[in-house]
Amino acid sequence: MSTSHVQHIAHLLCVSSLTAILSLPYTYQTGTVGLVGGSNECAGRVEVYHNDTWGTVCDDDWDMDDATVVCRQLGCGEALCALTTAHFGRGSGEIWMDDVDCSGAERSLTQCSHSGFGGHNCHHGEDAGVVCSGVSSSPNISLTSVQSTVLPGETIEFECSTSSDTCSTTVFHLYKNGVSIMTRSTTANQKHVTFMLPHVDSSNQGSYSCAYSPSFTRTSSIDISVAFLSECFHGGFGGHDCNHEVAGVVCSEASQTPTISLMSPYSAILPGETLQMRCSTRASDICNNTVFSLYRNGISITTVFADSYQESVIFSLSLNDSSQGGCFTCAYSPSFSKSNSINITLVDLPKPLLSLQPSRELFWGQSVQMTCSMSPQQLGGTFTVQQLFGAFRETERASGCTATFTIPKVDFRHGGFFYCVYKTSVSHRNIISSPSNLVVLTVEVMLPRPALLLQTEEDPSWHDPVQMTCSISTPYLGGVFTLQQLSGSHTETKITSGNSSTFTMPQVDFAHEGSYYCQYQTHLSDRNFTSPRSDSVSFSVVVTLPKPCLTLETEKDPSLGEPVRLNCSISTQYLGGTFTLQQLSGSYRETKAASGTSADFTIRQVDFVHEGSYYCQYQTRVSSRHFTSSHSDSVSFSVVVTLPSPHLTLQTGRTPSWGQPVRMTCSISTQQLGGTFTLQQLSGSYRETKAASGTSADFTIRQVDFVHEGSYYCQYQTRVSGRDFTSSRSDSVSFSVVVSLPQPIISASAPDGELSWGPQGPEVPRGQSFSIVCSIESQHQGGSFHLISDGSKEVLTEAAVSQSASFYFPEGDVSDSGNYSCFYEVALSTRLFTSTRTDELRVTIKGLTWIEWFLHVKSAHPFVFYGAILGVLLLLLVVCSVVLLKSKNRHRQYVIKEEYWPMTTFDVPKWTESE
């Protein structure tokens, strides 16, 4: 083995030892806060240590007060910004805190109000972060234009950048002579901006620097000059003491561009190596005391003063980090024309990370994967995994920045330490990283968890045998089973050729009770292997007491103040114990020594506090241990106040008249006085409650209506010891409301004529008017009378006025003769009531003589009568006049023609002339 190889192994051993020491667990205190994913220790995603695990904080309600507490707790100065939505990348695992609400004065984040550890409604896309002022570095300002001395009209460009983490929106400021003249705002994570000053003039000369908020730490400054010959100091135009001592210049237009060349063997440089470059030009183009400048990415980084007319200089640089690489050019003053460029790459390969999957112990025959990864800086290389003290070595081309190595079936020769290295080629130079961390691969024989089964009951009786069987499913037979009491001294081991073994305890006592587990051990390839513990099984040694029996010796619903007796008994051989009677939902509890296998309990005067459910238990002592039976079945009783059914009596008739009073009396036979009686209509709304007068109460309905009729019952209510009791309903009584109408009275009259009473009743002359009057003595107003005649089918109706009605007949006729009767009808509360008929009244219409007729007409119609008399007299006068005239004419004829009559005698009156 070569010396270098031995030194390399020794180096790896030291590294592995240091890794093992550094990997010793560090105990964090609960509530410790850390920042992850930022560019330094004072910026990043907020994580909290709780329950031996790191977890993130949700950004709900996350603000500057919360960030202030985090920065103070970490000693990182003031809070510059509070960031949300996983600004520093998504975390993994637990989210410990949500809805954090700090006042800003707390000393620790866990002192702030939050929703409780582990209580959240977030995902890792809502992880909170902070940036603190304690790590804000000064930004860098660089000149991206040609040089710091410019001509009027040229453009100057500055770049202001920072390597620190920035807030979501960062404002960069450009300062001239300490005064802010320009600002630029950036988006999230943008760490540089460019400031441009076009068309400069003399006003743009000055010292320039930059800063960014909220840090405001200034950069170093860059001095800018604008060259004007006329602005230089001189002795005045025409003022001199020279003799054509003329000055000259060499301008850039006549100068040759310099050349830069690499003197080091590679353009890919490792950290700590020296980079050498030569900058050269023609001697005729340079001035005395020329200054050569070396530029990296357009920024002057070093200068070399050349001797008189020296054509070239050598720049030597020691590079240490990747930011020192880039595009290198050179120039010389006063030309400042840039040379060609050389790209230098500083290759700083980080140490790879080797991880094992699965990370726990591996079992013989199991597949294992090892993943080697590194930061994605130089891709396209290869990863090599090497066993430290073994023959395993394997190389894989990198897929991106990782490579995975698989061992399909591990065995004992694969156990040990492994590391990996990364190899790549940059600018034709092969570069190998330092070795990764060491991972340990431990190969074990996988024994499954055995099963322990209790063959007897879980609660064996004292001195009974107990058997337990331990079994395992494995191909590695011929081992040993061990039964172990978890919290006791019992241990037993049995050798078996199969996969199970049975353990027996002949007589258990209280020392044997508890939990037991078993394990299996076997020997393979000179190595011992032990299974994990089985699940535990437990048993308790008991004295089994049966459930006692509780009996209620008295009735189930005892009356208030009566005694209640209960008996508790048990069937057991363990005598000499005690019985306890316990109220299930109350405070009553009584314990009595057993008399044999039972005990009697008496509650002498029960009250309402005693009612409810009761159970009993039996307690006894066996071998210095107390044993208690299970609860008996419960028995219940309720304390009652028994009220008999009351009696309801109707004091008035069962058919009271409408508007009359109705009286009812409700009574009860009880010693619980001072209550109330309630009268209730069975199918109506009437309800009345009265305080009892002794054992009864009278109810009066002062004026009954039809809504009151129907059935009624009553009940008695009283209060005893703060509880209300109500009797059952009484038997019902009923009444109906009626309207009693008397028999009407019928009579006849002839207001305008004559009426006489014959043997059968009133007699009315024919043609004379008469009236039949019906009347009634009743308290009901309104209504109507109806007149019925046996000589007519028509029923005459007249409205009652002052409890009577008159039926008028203007001219009596023979057809009006007959028997008349009437009845009365009245409507009360939508109900119609009818009286009985009157006795019949016989009305006779009789004929008149001429004299009676004239007298009737004279008395009934005097004007007509006298008018008719006058008319008759006038008619008689006319008739007499006519007769006399005719008689006179006839006499004349008799005188003139007397000779013509053949009669011999004829008395003819002798008329005179005057006649």
KOLBARO-558040 format. One line per 2 residues: number of its first residue (from 1); for each residue x, z, y of C-alpha. Coordinates in steps of 0.5 Angstrom, whole numbers, always signed. Example, Ala and Ser with C-alpha at 12.3 -4.5 7.8 and 13.67 -1.06 7.14 Angstrom:
<pts>
1> +25/+16/-9  +27/+14/-2
</pts>
This chain:
<pts>
1> +0/+0/+0  +3/-2/+7
3> +4/+3/+12  -1/+0/+17
5> -6/+0/+12  -5/+8/+11
7> -5/+9/+18  -12/+5/+18
9> -15/+9/+13  -12/+16/+16
11> -15/+13/+23  -22/+12/+19
13> -21/+19/+16  -20/+22/+23
15> -26/+18/+26  -31/+20/+20
17> -29/+28/+21  -30/+27/+28
19> -36/+24/+27  -39/+29/+22
21> -37/+35/+27  -40/+31/+33
23> -46/+30/+28  -47/+37/+27
25> -55/+39/+29  -55/+42/+36
27> -61/+46/+38  -65/+44/+44
29> -70/+49/+47  -77/+47/+47
31> -78/+44/+54  -71/+41/+55
33> -72/+34/+59  -67/+28/+58
35> -67/+21/+61  -66/+15/+56
37> -65/+8/+57  -62/+8/+64
39> -55/+6/+67  -53/+13/+67
41> -55/+20/+66  -60/+21/+72
43> -64/+15/+71  -69/+13/+65
45> -75/+14/+61  -77/+21/+61
47> -77/+25/+54  -78/+32/+53
49> -76/+36/+47  -82/+40/+43
51> -83/+42/+36  -76/+40/+34
53> -77/+33/+36  -76/+29/+42
55> -82/+25/+45  -84/+21/+51
57> -89/+23/+57  -95/+18/+59
59> -95/+15/+66  -103/+18/+67
61> -102/+21/+74  -95/+20/+74
63> -92/+21/+82  -86/+23/+86
65> -88/+31/+85  -87/+30/+78
67> -81/+26/+79  -78/+31/+84
69> -79/+37/+78  -75/+32/+73
71> -69/+31/+78  -69/+38/+80
73> -69/+41/+72  -63/+36/+71
75> -59/+37/+77  -59/+30/+79
77> -61/+31/+86  -67/+28/+90
79> -72/+24/+86  -72/+17/+89
81> -78/+14/+85  -83/+15/+80
83> -83/+9/+75  -89/+7/+70
85> -91/+2/+65  -85/+3/+61
87> -80/+1/+66  -74/+3/+62
89> -77/+0/+56  -82/+3/+51
91> -80/+10/+47  -82/+11/+40
93> -85/+17/+36  -89/+22/+39
95> -92/+22/+46  -92/+30/+48
97> -95/+30/+55  -100/+27/+59
99> -104/+28/+65  -98/+31/+68
101> -100/+34/+75  -94/+38/+78
103> -94/+41/+85  -87/+39/+86
105> -84/+47/+86  -84/+48/+79
107> -77/+49/+76  -79/+46/+69
109> -83/+40/+67  -87/+44/+62
111> -89/+49/+67  -93/+43/+70
113> -101/+42/+69  -102/+37/+63
115> -106/+36/+57  -103/+40/+52
117> -97/+38/+47  -99/+32/+43
119> -106/+31/+47  -106/+24/+50
121> -110/+17/+50  -103/+13/+51
123> -99/+8/+48  -91/+7/+49
125> -93/+2/+54  -95/+7/+59
127> -88/+11/+58  -86/+15/+65
129> -79/+14/+68  -75/+17/+74
131> -69/+15/+78  -66/+21/+82
133> -61/+21/+88  -55/+24/+84
135> -53/+18/+81  -54/+13/+86
137> -47/+9/+87  -45/+6/+94
139> -47/-2/+93  -42/-7/+94
141> -42/-12/+99  -38/-19/+98
143> -37/-25/+102  -40/-31/+99
145> -38/-36/+104  -30/-39/+105
147> -27/-33/+109  -28/-28/+114
149> -26/-32/+120  -30/-37/+121
151> -31/-43/+127  -37/-43/+131
153> -43/-46/+128  -41/-45/+121
155> -45/-41/+116  -44/-34/+113
157> -47/-31/+107  -46/-24/+104
159> -48/-21/+97  -50/-14/+97
161> -51/-11/+90  -51/-5/+86
163> -50/-3/+79  -55/+3/+79
165> -62/+3/+77  -67/+1/+82
167> -74/+3/+84  -80/-2/+83
169> -79/-5/+90  -72/-4/+93
171> -71/-6/+100  -63/-8/+102
173> -61/-7/+109  -55/-11/+112
175> -52/-7/+118  -47/-10/+123
177> -43/-5/+127  -48/+1/+124
179> -54/-2/+126  -59/-5/+121
181> -60/-13/+123  -64/-16/+117
183> -67/-13/+111  -69/-16/+104
185> -74/-13/+99  -73/-14/+91
187> -78/-14/+85  -77/-9/+79
189> -70/-9/+76  -67/-14/+81
191> -60/-11/+83  -57/-16/+89
193> -59/-20/+95  -56/-25/+99
195> -56/-25/+107  -55/-31/+111
197> -52/-32/+118  -53/-39/+120
199> -50/-43/+126  -45/-37/+128
201> -42/-36/+135  -38/-30/+138
203> -44/-25/+138  -44/-25/+130
205> -37/-22/+130  -37/-15/+128
207> -36/-10/+122  -42/-12/+116
209> -44/-7/+111  -50/-6/+107
211> -55/-1/+104  -61/+0/+100
213> -67/+5/+100  -68/+10/+98
215> -61/+11/+97  -58/+9/+104
217> -51/+10/+101  -47/+5/+105
219> -42/+0/+102  -35/-1/+105
221> -35/-6/+111  -33/-13/+112
223> -30/-16/+119  -32/-22/+121
225> -28/-26/+127  -31/-33/+130
227> -24/-36/+133  -24/-39/+140
229> -17/-41/+143  -20/-40/+150
231> -23/-33/+148  -15/-31/+147
233> -11/-27/+152  -6/-32/+156
235> -3/-32/+163  -7/-36/+166
237> -8/-44/+166  -1/-46/+169
239> +2/-40/+169  +9/-40/+165
241> +16/-38/+165  +18/-44/+159
243> +22/-50/+159  +18/-54/+154
245> +18/-49/+149  +12/-52/+146
247> +8/-49/+140  +6/-52/+134
249> +1/-51/+128  +0/-53/+121
251> -8/-54/+120  -12/-54/+114
253> -13/-62/+114  -6/-63/+113
255> -5/-58/+108  -5/-59/+100
257> -10/-56/+96  -6/-50/+92
259> -5/-50/+84  -7/-44/+80
261> -4/-44/+73  -5/-39/+67
263> +2/-35/+65  -1/-31/+59
265> -2/-34/+52  -10/-33/+52
267> -16/-34/+57  -19/-29/+53
269> -16/-22/+55  -17/-15/+52
271> -18/-9/+56  -12/-6/+58
273> -8/-13/+57  -4/-16/+63
275> -6/-22/+66  -1/-27/+70
277> -3/-33/+74  +2/-37/+78
279> -1/-40/+85  +4/-46/+88
281> +4/-51/+93  +9/-56/+96
283> +14/-53/+101  +13/-58/+107
285> +5/-55/+107  +7/-48/+108
287> +9/-44/+114  +14/-38/+115
289> +11/-32/+111  +6/-35/+108
291> +0/-30/+105  -2/-32/+98
293> -9/-30/+96  -12/-29/+89
295> -20/-30/+89  -25/-28/+83
297> -32/-31/+84  -30/-33/+91
299> -28/-26/+93  -21/-24/+95
301> -18/-19/+90  -11/-19/+92
303> -5/-22/+96  +2/-23/+96
305> +7/-25/+102  +12/-30/+100
307> +19/-31/+103  +20/-36/+108
309> +18/-43/+105  +17/-40/+98
311> +13/-45/+94  +9/-41/+89
313> +8/-33/+87  +5/-30/+81
315> -1/-25/+81  -1/-20/+75
317> -7/-16/+74  -9/-11/+69
319> -16/-12/+67  -20/-6/+64
321> -28/-8/+64  -32/-14/+63
323> -34/-14/+71  -26/-16/+72
325> -27/-23/+69  -29/-29/+72
327> -27/-35/+76  -20/-34/+79
329> -18/-39/+84  -12/-38/+90
331> -11/-40/+97  -5/-39/+102
333> -6/-38/+109  -7/-41/+114
335> -10/-46/+110  -14/-42/+106
337> -16/-49/+102  -18/-46/+95
339> -14/-48/+89  -17/-51/+82
341> -21/-45/+78  -19/-41/+71
343> -24/-38/+68  -22/-31/+65
345> -26/-27/+60  -25/-20/+59
347> -27/-19/+51  -29/-12/+50
349> -32/-11/+44  -36/-5/+43
351> -36/-1/+37  -41/-3/+32
353> -47/+1/+29  -48/+2/+22
355> -54/+4/+19  -57/+6/+12
357> -64/+4/+10  -67/+8/+6
359> -63/+14/+10  -64/+19/+5
361> -61/+20/-1  -61/+14/-6
363> -63/+14/-13  -60/+11/-19
365> -62/+4/-19  -65/+4/-13
367> -64/-2/-8  -61/+0/-1
369> -59/-4/+5  -54/-3/+10
371> -55/-6/+17  -49/-7/+22
373> -51/-9/+29  -48/-9/+36
375> -49/-11/+43  -51/-18/+44
377> -44/-20/+48  -40/-25/+44
379> -45/-28/+39  -43/-32/+33
381> -38/-28/+29  -38/-25/+23
383> -40/-17/+20  -36/-14/+15
385> -38/-8/+11  -32/-4/+7
387> -33/+2/+3  -27/+7/+5
389> -25/+9/-2  -28/+4/-6
391> -28/-3/-8  -34/-6/-5
393> -33/-11/+1  -37/-16/+4
395> -38/-21/+10  -44/-24/+13
397> -45/-29/+19  -48/-25/+24
399> -56/-27/+25  -56/-26/+33
401> -52/-19/+34  -54/-16/+27
403> -52/-17/+19  -56/-14/+13
405> -52/-13/+7  -56/-11/+1
407> -54/-7/-6  -60/-9/-11
409> -58/-3/-16  -54/+2/-14
411> -50/+7/-19  -45/+12/-18
413> -39/+8/-16  -43/+6/-10
415> -43/+13/-7  -38/+15/-1
417> -37/+13/+6  -38/+6/+9
419> -36/+2/+15  -37/-4/+19
421> -33/-9/+24  -35/-15/+28
423> -30/-21/+28  -31/-27/+33
425> -27/-32/+37  -27/-33/+44
427> -23/-38/+48  -19/-40/+41
429> -17/-32/+40  -20/-28/+34
431> -22/-21/+36  -24/-16/+32
433> -28/-10/+34  -26/-3/+32
435> -29/+0/+26  -36/+3/+26
437> -39/+10/+25  -38/+12/+18
439> -45/+13/+13  -45/+16/+7
441> -48/+14/+1  -50/+19/-4
443> -53/+17/-11  -58/+21/-15
445> -62/+21/-21  -69/+21/-19
447> -73/+26/-23  -80/+27/-21
449> -84/+33/-19  -86/+37/-25
451> -93/+39/-26  -95/+46/-27
453> -102/+48/-31  -105/+54/-31
455> -108/+54/-38  -112/+61/-37
457> -117/+62/-32  -115/+63/-25
459> -117/+71/-25  -115/+74/-31
461> -117/+81/-33  -112/+86/-33
463> -108/+86/-40  -111/+79/-42
465> -106/+74/-44  -104/+68/-39
467> -101/+61/-41  -98/+56/-36
469> -95/+49/-39  -90/+45/-35
471> -89/+38/-36  -85/+32/-33
473> -86/+24/-33  -78/+22/-34
475> -74/+18/-39  -68/+24/-38
477> -71/+28/-44  -67/+34/-47
479> -67/+38/-41  -69/+45/-39
481> -75/+48/-36  -75/+54/-31
483> -81/+58/-29  -80/+62/-23
485> -85/+67/-20  -85/+65/-12
487> -85/+72/-9  -83/+77/-15
489> -78/+78/-21  -81/+74/-27
491> -76/+68/-29  -76/+65/-36
493> -72/+59/-38  -74/+54/-44
495> -70/+49/-47  -74/+43/-50
497> -73/+36/-53  -80/+33/-50
499> -82/+33/-43  -86/+39/-43
501> -86/+47/-45  -91/+53/-45
503> -90/+60/-42  -94/+66/-45
505> -95/+72/-42  -98/+77/-47
507> -101/+82/-43  -101/+81/-35
509> -101/+87/-30  -101/+87/-23
511> -94/+86/-23  -95/+79/-26
513> -100/+76/-21  -98/+71/-15
515> -95/+64/-15  -91/+61/-20
517> -87/+54/-20  -83/+51/-25
519> -77/+46/-25  -73/+41/-29
521> -66/+41/-30  -62/+35/-34
523> -54/+33/-35  -53/+26/-34
525> -46/+23/-34  -42/+30/-33
527> -47/+31/-27  -53/+36/-27
529> -59/+34/-24  -65/+38/-22
531> -72/+36/-20  -76/+38/-14
533> -81/+44/-15  -87/+43/-18
535> -94/+45/-14  -95/+52/-15
537> -101/+55/-18  -103/+62/-17
539> -107/+68/-21  -109/+75/-19
541> -110/+80/-24  -117/+83/-23
543> -122/+88/-26  -128/+84/-26
545> -135/+87/-23  -141/+84/-24
547> -146/+83/-19  -150/+89/-17
549> -158/+89/-17  -162/+91/-11
551> -169/+93/-12  -174/+94/-6
553> -178/+100/-9  -184/+100/-4
555> -188/+94/-1  -185/+89/+2
557> -188/+90/+9  -188/+97/+10
559> -192/+100/+16  -189/+103/+22
561> -186/+110/+20  -187/+110/+13
563> -181/+111/+8  -178/+105/+5
565> -174/+106/-2  -169/+101/-5
567> -165/+102/-12  -158/+99/-13
569> -155/+98/-20  -150/+95/-24
571> -148/+94/-31  -141/+96/-32
573> -136/+100/-36  -132/+102/-30
575> -136/+108/-28  -135/+114/-22
577> -135/+109/-16  -140/+108/-10
579> -145/+104/-8  -146/+101/-1
581> -153/+99/+2  -151/+94/+8
583> -156/+91/+13  -155/+84/+13
585> -156/+83/+21  -156/+90/+23
587> -152/+96/+24  -155/+100/+18
589> -150/+102/+13  -150/+108/+8
591> -146/+109/+2  -147/+114/-4
593> -144/+116/-10  -146/+113/-16
595> -151/+117/-21  -149/+113/-27
597> -150/+106/-26  -154/+106/-20
599> -156/+110/-13  -162/+111/-10
601> -163/+109/-2  -169/+112/+2
603> -170/+110/+10  -175/+116/+11
605> -179/+113/+17  -178/+106/+18
607> -178/+103/+25  -177/+95/+27
609> -169/+96/+28  -169/+97/+20
611> -173/+91/+18  -169/+85/+15
613> -165/+83/+9  -160/+88/+5
615> -155/+87/+0  -151/+92/-4
617> -144/+93/-7  -141/+97/-12
619> -133/+100/-11  -129/+103/-16
621> -122/+105/-17  -118/+102/-23
623> -110/+104/-24  -109/+106/-17
625> -113/+99/-14  -119/+99/-11
627> -124/+93/-14  -131/+91/-10
629> -136/+87/-13  -139/+81/-10
631> -146/+82/-6  -152/+83/-9
633> -158/+78/-8  -161/+80/-2
635> -168/+84/-1  -172/+83/+5
637> -178/+87/+9  -181/+87/+15
639> -184/+93/+19  -191/+91/+21
641> -197/+94/+25  -203/+93/+21
643> -209/+91/+25  -216/+90/+22
645> -221/+85/+24  -225/+86/+30
647> -232/+86/+30  -236/+81/+35
649> -244/+83/+37  -248/+79/+41
651> -252/+84/+45  -257/+79/+48
653> -262/+74/+44  -259/+68/+40
655> -263/+63/+45  -262/+65/+52
657> -265/+61/+57  -261/+57/+62
659> -258/+61/+68  -259/+68/+64
661> -254/+73/+63  -251/+73/+56
663> -247/+80/+53  -242/+81/+48
665> -238/+87/+45  -232/+86/+41
667> -230/+93/+38  -224/+95/+33
669> -223/+101/+28  -215/+102/+30
671> -211/+108/+32  -207/+103/+36
673> -210/+104/+43  -209/+101/+50
675> -209/+94/+48  -213/+88/+50
677> -219/+84/+47  -220/+76/+48
679> -226/+73/+47  -225/+65/+46
681> -230/+60/+45  -229/+56/+38
683> -230/+49/+41  -230/+50/+48
685> -225/+52/+54  -228/+59/+55
687> -223/+65/+55  -223/+71/+57
689> -219/+77/+56  -221/+85/+58
691> -217/+91/+57  -220/+95/+52
693> -224/+101/+54  -223/+106/+48
695> -223/+101/+42  -228/+96/+45
697> -229/+91/+51  -236/+88/+54
699> -236/+81/+56  -241/+78/+60
701> -243/+71/+62  -247/+72/+68
703> -251/+65/+68  -250/+61/+62
705> -250/+54/+62  -250/+49/+56
707> -243/+49/+56  -243/+56/+54
709> -247/+55/+48  -243/+55/+41
711> -239/+60/+37  -235/+65/+39
713> -230/+70/+36  -225/+75/+39
715> -218/+78/+38  -215/+85/+39
717> -208/+85/+42  -203/+91/+43
719> -196/+93/+44  -192/+98/+40
721> -185/+100/+41  -184/+93/+45
723> -187/+89/+40  -193/+85/+41
725> -198/+85/+35  -205/+81/+34
727> -211/+82/+30  -214/+77/+26
729> -220/+73/+29  -227/+77/+28
731> -233/+73/+25  -236/+68/+30
733> -243/+69/+33  -247/+63/+36
735> -252/+62/+41  -256/+56/+44
737> -258/+55/+51  -265/+53/+52
739> -270/+52/+58  -277/+55/+57
741> -283/+51/+61  -290/+54/+62
743> -296/+50/+60  -298/+46/+67
745> -305/+47/+70  -310/+41/+71
747> -315/+41/+76  -320/+36/+80
749> -322/+35/+87  -325/+30/+92
751> -322/+31/+98  -326/+25/+101
753> -333/+26/+97  -337/+30/+93
755> -335/+33/+87  -340/+37/+82
757> -339/+41/+76  -343/+39/+70
759> -344/+43/+63  -337/+39/+61
761> -333/+39/+67  -333/+36/+74
763> -338/+30/+76  -336/+25/+81
765> -341/+20/+83  -339/+13/+82
767> -335/+9/+87  -333/+16/+90
769> -326/+18/+91  -323/+24/+87
771> -316/+27/+85  -313/+30/+79
773> -308/+36/+81  -302/+38/+76
775> -298/+44/+77  -293/+49/+74
777> -290/+56/+75  -283/+54/+74
779> -276/+56/+77  -273/+49/+76
781> -274/+44/+82  -276/+37/+82
783> -278/+34/+75  -285/+30/+74
785> -292/+30/+72  -295/+25/+67
787> -303/+24/+66  -306/+22/+60
789> -313/+20/+59  -316/+18/+53
791> -320/+12/+56  -313/+9/+58
793> -307/+7/+54  -303/+8/+61
795> -299/+14/+63  -299/+16/+70
797> -293/+19/+73  -292/+23/+79
799> -286/+26/+82  -287/+34/+83
801> -287/+36/+90  -287/+44/+90
803> -288/+44/+83  -295/+40/+83
805> -297/+33/+83  -304/+30/+85
807> -306/+23/+82  -311/+20/+87
809> -317/+15/+84  -320/+12/+91
811> -326/+10/+88  -329/+13/+81
813> -332/+8/+76  -335/+9/+69
815> -328/+7/+66  -325/+13/+70
817> -329/+18/+66  -326/+21/+60
819> -321/+27/+58  -315/+28/+62
821> -309/+32/+61  -302/+33/+64
823> -295/+35/+62  -288/+37/+66
825> -281/+34/+65  -275/+36/+68
827> -267/+34/+67  -262/+40/+67
829> -255/+39/+66  -256/+32/+63
831> -261/+34/+58  -269/+33/+59
833> -274/+39/+58  -282/+38/+57
835> -287/+43/+57  -293/+43/+53
837> -300/+39/+55  -305/+42/+59
839> -312/+43/+56  -316/+37/+57
841> -321/+36/+63  -327/+32/+62
843> -328/+28/+68  -335/+24/+69
845> -337/+19/+73  -345/+18/+74
847> -349/+13/+77  -353/+14/+84
849> -360/+13/+87  -362/+9/+93
851> -363/+15/+97  -356/+18/+94
853> -353/+12/+95  -355/+12/+102
855> -353/+19/+103  -346/+18/+100
857> -345/+12/+104  -347/+16/+110
859> -343/+22/+108  -337/+18/+106
861> -337/+12/+111  -341/+14/+117
863> -339/+8/+121  -341/+3/+115
865> -347/+7/+114  -350/+6/+121
867> -347/-1/+122  -351/-3/+116
869> -358/+1/+119  -357/-3/+125
871> -356/-9/+122  -362/-8/+117
873> -366/-7/+124  -364/-13/+127
875> -365/-17/+121  -373/-14/+120
877> -374/-15/+128  -372/-23/+127
879> -376/-23/+120  -382/-20/+124
881> -381/-25/+130  -381/-31/+125
883> -387/-28/+122  -391/-27/+128
885> -389/-34/+131  -392/-37/+124
887> -398/-33/+124  -400/-36/+131
889> -399/-43/+130  -403/-42/+124
891> -409/-40/+128  -409/-45/+133
893> -409/-50/+127  -415/-46/+124
895> -419/-47/+131  -418/-54/+132
897> -419/-56/+125  -425/-51/+124
899> -430/-56/+122  -425/-59/+116
901> -425/-52/+112  -431/-52/+107
903> -431/-45/+107  -437/-42/+110
905> -434/-35/+112  -427/-34/+114
907> -425/-28/+118  -420/-31/+123
909> -417/-27/+128  -419/-29/+135
911> -413/-31/+139  -413/-30/+147
913> -409/-35/+151  -405/-29/+153
915> -403/-28/+146
</pts>
